[in-house]
C-alpha cells in the first residue's frame, strides 16, 4: 500500500492550464515506460538503469511541482513504492526482479494524476482556496475533518479562535468565549478596538466573534454534524481568524515628560554601584 505524505494539500488545484498539465504528465509517463523497455542483462546495465530512474524521478518531481499548487503531488510521486521483495541470492538478480515494480508503481501514480486531471480545478481556483483557508484553522482541523470527526473539528476551531483573542489581549482578560470578546472590544477602552475602524466596524467584529462563541463554544466533540454543516462552520472560523489578523492596534505609548527621557530609556542603576 502506498502511503501519502503526512501533510495534505490545501485543496489540490492546478498551477497552470489543464492542457499543459496533461502534456507534461504524458511526457513523463513516456520517459518512465522507456526505462522498462529493455531488461538489464548485466550489473553495469542495471546501474545505468538505476541512475536513469533517479534522474526521471527528479525531473518528474520538478515538472509536477510546476503543474500543481501543492508540494503534496511531487512528494507522493517520489515516495517509496511498496512491493514483495525478491528472494534471489545476488544483488543483480534482486535488482532485475524489483526494478519493474519500482518504476511501475510510480507510473501508476502518474496515470492516476492523468485520469484525475479532468476534474482537478484549474487556475485561479488555487488563489481562491488560498484566500479562504487560514493556515492556523486549517492546521488544527484538517485531520479530524478528514477522519469525519466533525464535532472535534469545530471544537478545535473554536479553541484556536479563543486562543487568538487571548493572545491579542496579552492574557489581561480572564474571561472566556463571548465575554472575552465583549471585554476586548468594549468601546470604553477595549484593547482590540482599533482606531483605524469606526465604532460600528469594531462593534460588528465583536458581534460576529461573540455570536460564533455563543453558538459553538461548549459544543461536545461527539456532536453529530454533517460534512456540509461542518464545512460552513469552519468557513466562518477561517473568516474570523483573518479578521483578527487584520486588526491593527497602535503601539503603546511610554509616558514621560516632554523633552525628558522616558522611563524605559533611563539607564538602570545597580544598587551595589551606589555609594
KOLVEXPA-787479 format. One record per residue (C-alpha): residue in one letter; x, y, z. Coordinates in steps of 0.1 Angstrom, whole numbers, padded with zeros to 4 digits, always signed. Each point is the difference from the previous one (the first is absolute). Layout:
// residues N
AXYZ ...
// end
This chain:
// residues 275
X+0000+0000+0000 X+0014+0034-0010 X+0000+0025+0028 X-0008+0037-0005 X+0023+0026+0016 X-0011+0012+0034 X-0010+0035-0010 X-0029+0004-0024 X-0006+0026-0027 X-0022+0030+0008 X-0022-0010-0029 X+0016-0017-0029 X+0000+0024-0030 X+0020+0006-0031 X+0025+0028-0002 X-0001+0001-0039 X-0027-0008-0026 X-0013-0036-0002 X+0013-0006-0035 X+0036+0008+0010 X-0003-0023+0031 X-0013-0029-0021 X+0028+0005-0025 X+0027+0001+0027 X-0014-0032+0017 X-0001-0018-0034 X+0036+0008-0006 X+0011-0012+0034 X-0020-0032-0005 X+0017-0007-0033 X+0034+0005+0016 X-0009-0024+0028 X-0011-0026-0025 X+0033+0002-0018 X+0017-0011+0031 X-0019-0033-0002 X+0006-0005-0037 X+0031-0021+0005 X+0008-0025+0027 X+0035+0004+0015 X+0024-0029-0009 X+0030+0012+0019 X+0008+0018+0033 X+0013+0029-0019 X-0032+0004-0020 X-0020-0003+0032 X+0021+0028+0016 X-0008+0022-0031 X-0037-0007+0003 X+0001+0009+0037 X+0017+0034-0008 X-0025+0006-0028 X-0029-0008+0024 X+0013+0025+0026 X+0003+0027-0027 X-0035-0008-0011 X-0014+0003+0035 X+0017+0034+0005 X-0011+0013-0033 X-0035-0011+0005 X-0002+0014+0035 X+0011+0034-0014 X-0026-0002-0027 X-0028-0009+0024 X+0011+0029+0023 X-0006+0024-0028 X-0033-0016-0010 X-0017-0001+0034 X-0005+0025+0028 X+0012-0024+0028 X+0032-0018+0009 X-0021-0030+0008 X-0001-0012-0036 X+0037-0002-0007 X+0006-0014+0036 X-0026-0027-0006 X+0015-0009-0034 X+0035-0003+0013 X-0009-0019+0032 X+0010-0036+0004 X-0018-0027-0019 X-0009-0030+0021 X+0001-0035-0015 X+0010-0036+0009 X+0038-0001-0001 X+0019-0025-0021 X+0017-0029+0017 X+0026-0006-0026 X+0035-0006+0014 X+0020+0027-0019 X-0005+0038+0000 X-0002+0001-0038 X-0028-0026-0002 X-0019+0018+0027 X+0003+0033-0017 X-0012-0016-0033 X-0031-0013+0017 X-0008+0031+0020 X+0008+0028-0025 X-0033-0004-0020 X-0020+0002+0032 X+0018+0032+0011 X-0005+0017-0034 X-0035-0015-0005 X-0012+0013+0033 X+0009+0036-0008 X-0015-0004-0035 X-0033-0011+0016 X+0001+0032+0021 X+0006+0022-0031 X-0028-0018-0018 X-0023+0007+0029 X+0009+0037-0001 X-0006-0001-0038 X-0035-0014+0004 X-0008+0025+0028 X+0011+0030-0020 X-0034+0002-0015 X-0016+0010+0033 X+0028+0017+0019 X-0008+0038+0001 X+0021+0023-0022 X+0012+0035+0007 X-0010+0022+0017 X-0016-0025+0024 X+0033-0004+0019 X+0000+0038+0008 X-0036-0002+0010 X+0005-0029+0024 X+0031+0016+0014 X-0020+0031+0007 X-0027-0020+0018 X+0021-0023+0022 X+0018+0015+0030 X+0031-0021+0007 X-0006+0000+0038 X-0035-0013-0003 X+0008-0024-0028 X+0030-0014+0019 X-0021-0011+0031 X-0031-0011-0019 X+0010-0019-0031 X+0008-0033+0017 X-0033-0004+0020 X-0019+0012-0030 X+0017-0026-0022 X-0009-0027+0026 X-0036+0012+0000 X+0003+0012+0037 X-0019+0031-0009 X-0009+0010+0036 X+0036-0002+0010 X+0010+0022-0030 X-0025+0027+0012 X+0012-0002+0036 X+0037+0005-0011 X-0010+0030-0022 X-0018+0017+0029 X+0030-0006+0022 X+0024+0014-0026 X-0020+0032-0003 X-0004+0004+0038 X+0038-0004+0004 X+0006+0026-0027 X-0022+0026+0018 X+0017-0008+0033 X+0034+0004-0016 X-0010+0034-0015 X-0010+0013+0034 X+0032-0014+0015 X-0019-0022+0024 X-0012+0031+0019 X-0037-0011-0001 X-0009-0031+0020 X-0034-0005-0017 X-0006-0026-0026 X-0021-0003-0032 X-0026+0028-0007 X+0008+0018+0032 X+0037+0002-0009 X-0010+0015-0034 X-0024+0026+0016 X+0027+0012+0024 X+0027+0000-0027 X-0022+0022-0023 X-0015+0021+0028 X-0004+0035-0015 X+0012+0015+0032 X+0036-0011-0001 X-0003-0034-0016 X+0035-0013-0010 X-0011-0012-0034 X-0019+0032-0010 X+0021+0011-0030 X+0002+0037-0006 X+0001-0007-0037 X-0035-0014+0001 X-0032+0019+0008 X-0020-0008+0031 X-0025-0019-0021 X+0027-0021-0016 X+0015-0009+0033 X-0034-0008+0013 X-0007-0022-0030 X+0032-0020+0004 X-0009-0005+0037 X-0035-0011-0008 X+0012-0026-0026 X+0026-0014+0024 X-0023+0000+0030 X-0028-0016-0020 X+0024-0027-0012 X+0010-0008+0036 X-0035+0001+0013 X-0011-0025-0027 X+0029-0025+0000 X+0020+0003+0031 X-0008-0028+0023 X-0011-0022-0029 X+0009-0037+0009 X+0026-0015-0023 X-0024-0029-0005 X-0027+0022-0015 X-0014-0016-0032 X+0006+0025-0028 X-0002-0005-0037 X+0029+0008-0023 X-0019+0029-0014 X-0007+0015+0034 X+0036-0003+0011 X+0013+0015-0032 X-0022+0030+0005 X+0010+0005+0037 X+0037-0003-0009 X-0004+0025-0028 X-0012+0025+0025 X+0029-0009+0024 X+0025+0007-0029 X-0016+0033-0007 X+0000+0010+0037 X+0037-0009+0004 X+0009+0021-0031 X-0020+0029+0016 X+0019-0003+0032 X+0033+0001-0020 X-0011+0032-0017 X-0005+0020+0033 X+0027+0026+0003 X+0006+0014+0035 X+0021+0031+0007 X+0033-0006+0018 X-0002+0006+0037 X+0013+0035+0009 X+0026+0003+0027 X-0008+0027+0024 X+0026+0027+0007 X+0003+0038+0003 X+0005+0018-0032 X+0037+0003-0008 X+0009-0024+0028 X+0010-0036-0006 X-0028-0025+0005 X+0003-0025+0029 X+0009-0028-0024 X+0029+0021-0014 X+0016+0008+0033 X+0031-0020+0009 X-0005-0026+0027 X+0017+0007+0032 X+0015-0030+0019 X-0003+0002+0037 X+0036-0013+0007 X+0014+0029-0021 X-0016+0027+0021 X+0019+0017+0027 
// end
